[in-house]
Amino acid sequence: MPLAMRPSGLGSGIDKDRPDYTILTGEWEIGRIYQTRGGPDNLRWFWSMTVNGPMTRSDRVATLEEAKAQFQKSWDEWKAWAKLEETQYRPTAPVKKAPPWLGGVGARAAP
């Protein structure tokens, strides 16, 4: 599943118009990319991931495109380190009422 960006809505005051994005995989928020105020132009964008592991999890770079590329690279490294792979999103099946002999516990319908 490709990573997605959406405006974070976290900016306020003088920073409310500054680009600020939440990074998602499916419905999981896994990081953030935003434009910083001040500092040198080659460190204008900050990115960070909310996962732990031995790979780079944050950095400051010159452009949004570079921030997105580095984020993607670190995300791919994290998935390999965590021994995870992405699959196609498939909504869960609706819950059916279980038969009385199961004690009325909910059961998932077969896909």
Helices and strands as residue ranges (DSSP letters): E 4-7, G 13-15, E 20-25, E 28-35, G 41-43, E 45-49, E 58-61, H 64-81, E 95-96, G 100-102, E 107-108
